[in-house]
Amino acid sequence: MHREAQRRVYELMAPKLYHTCKRYLKSEELIEEAMADAFYTIFTKLDQLKETAAFEAWARKIAVNQCLLSLKRNVNFNIYIEDMAAAAEPSQTHSAGLEEEDLLHLLTYLPEGCKTIFNLYAIEGYSHKEIASMLNISEGTSKSQLNVSRTKLKELVNNVYYQNVNSNGKSR
C-alpha cells in the first residue's frame, strides 16, 4: 500500500480505533500498543478484505482483537465477582439525561472482566458463544459477567448520576 494512502487511512481511522481501544484498556501505553498492532494488521492484511464498504467494521474488529490479546495476558475472565475499581465520583452536574459519554465513563469503574464482556456483548454485538470462544471461557461465565456488569452499572447510575441530579434540587 502506498505511504500516502496509509497516512490518510491512519488519520481517518486513528480517532475511531483509539475510542474503541479506550473502552477496553486503561493505560495509554496499552492503548497505543494495541492501535499500533491493529494498524500493522490492517495494512498487512488489507488484501483479505472482501468488501471495501465493510472496511471500518473490519478495522474495528481488528482493534478489538488486539485489545483482547492484551487483556487475556492480564485478566482472569473466570472470576465472577471482583471489587469495583474505585468509588465513582460525579465529575459534573448533569442537567440533561444520561448521555452515552456518561455511561462510557461509568464503564471505567467496572472490573476488567465485566467491562470487557459488556463491551463485547452490548456495544460490539457479539453473542455469548462468540465471546466465550474469543476469551476461552464458558458461555455461562460470559452471561454471568454480563449480568454482574449490568447490576454494577445500574448501581453506579443510581448512586452517582441520579444522586447527583437529586442533590441539585431536580427530581427524577
Secondary structure, DSSP 8 states (H G I E B T S, - for coil): --HHHHHHHHHHHHHHHHHHHHHH--SHHHHHHHHHHHHHHHHHSGGG-S-GGGHHHHHHHHHHHHHHHHHHHH--TT------SS-----S---S---HHHHHHHHTTS-HHHHHHHIIIIIS---HHHHHHHHT--HHHHHHHHHHHHHHHHHHIIIIIIHHHHHTT---
